[in-house]
Amino acid sequence: MPAGGAGVFDSVGGDLPRELLSALRPRGAMVLYGAASGRESDLGVSDLGAGSYFLTRTAGRDYARTPDESLARAQALGVDLVEVAPQA
């Protein structure tokens, strides 16, 4: 089995995703889902080619488009939400 993980998840952004690439095995996947550092990552295509990595950038609004859908998803996970704020 190749060294490294099959996937990494990053909610920080900034320079961290570039550092996380070294934790991936060849053909591993990286999921970017936030920018807590205040800025998005500037990973480029050449960074991904170094290990034939896969990259996706998620946005919550694409997974739950309405407050009702957010509530239904939370309830399916056993989370009790009182209210869901609309997403921009």
Beta strands, then each sheet from edge to edge (+ up, - down):
strand 1: 5-10
strand 2: 24-32
strand 3: 54-57
sheet 1: 1+ 2+ 3+
end
